Amino acid sequence: VVYEIDTVVPPSASDVFSINANTGEIRLTGTLDFEAVTLYDLHVKAKDKGTPPLSSHCNVELEVLDV
């Protein structure tokens, strides 16, 4: 299975997250600022290597808390 981030909402945050294509682990590549954005919505797609390839998707919602 190969994982990829399809879209990020807001689009300006597309460079803040990365995903490991083999494991699906999502990591931060930048900093999050509660004052700028409090909620991120990542659309993740998983595709297998079959013939024909099958795919599925999920949404990952990340809420930033001000502590």
HELIX and SHEET records of a PDB file:
HELIX    1   1 PRO A   11  ALA A   13  5                                   3    
SHEET    1   A 3 VAL A   2  VAL A   9  0                                        
SHEET    2   A 3 LEU A  39  LYS A  47 -1                                        
SHEET    3   A 3 SER A  55  GLU A  63 -1                                        
SHEET    1   B 2 PHE A  17  ILE A  19  0                                        
SHEET    2   B 2 ILE A  26  LEU A  28 -1                                        
END                                                                             
